[in-house]
Amino acid sequence: MQEFHQTAREVLTFGQAQRGVFSLISQYWTGSPDRGKEFLCAEFILTDKLGSRRTFLYLTERLVIS
């Protein structure tokens, strides 16, 4: 979770550096009842002189079996 939140902050900072505005729209989990939670997602909208565009951040947990 710490890595996810850090990366989300970096996305927002990047938008400001590009003279645009990145807005965090939502955060949610994707997955299925069979597999459980697979990805933690954040959805952003970038608004700048070119208009508005959506971008997404996905984080998954790597399972290591030994």
N, C-alpha and C positions, 0 to 999 in steps of 0.2 A: 504494500500500500504506500509506503514511503517513496519508493521509486516512481510509482504511478503519479502521485501528487507532485513530486519534483518535476517530472517531465511535463505535466500539465502546466505548471508555472512557467517552465521554459517556453512552451508554445505561446502562452499569453505574452511573455516578454518579447519573443521573436516578432509577433504582430506589431508591437509598439515600435520596435527597431525598424520595421519596414514601413513606418508611417501609416499604418493601418490600425484597425481595432479588431482584436480577437476577442470574441465573447464566448464564454463557456455556456453552452445551452443545456446539456444534461450529462449525467453520469449514470451508467446502468450496467448490469451483467447480462451476458448472452449465454446460451446453453440450452440444455434439454433435460427433461425429467430423467432420461436414461443416463446421460453423461454428467449431469450436474452443471455447475457454473464453469464455463470454459474461458470466457474473456471478460475482463473489466474494460468498459468502453467509456470514452469521453467524447462528446460531440461539440465542435466549435464552429462559429461563423466568423470568417474574416471579411471585414468591410474596409475597402480602400477606394482609390480613384477608379479602379476597374470594375467596381460593383461588389457583390456579396458572393462568397463561396463557402461551402462547408468542408470541413476536414475532420478526421477522426483519429483518436489515439486508442490503440488496443493493447492490452497487456494480458498475457497468459502466464500461468505458472508451469514451469518445466518440472516434470516428474522424472526422478532418477530412480531406477530399480536396480538394486545390487544383489 
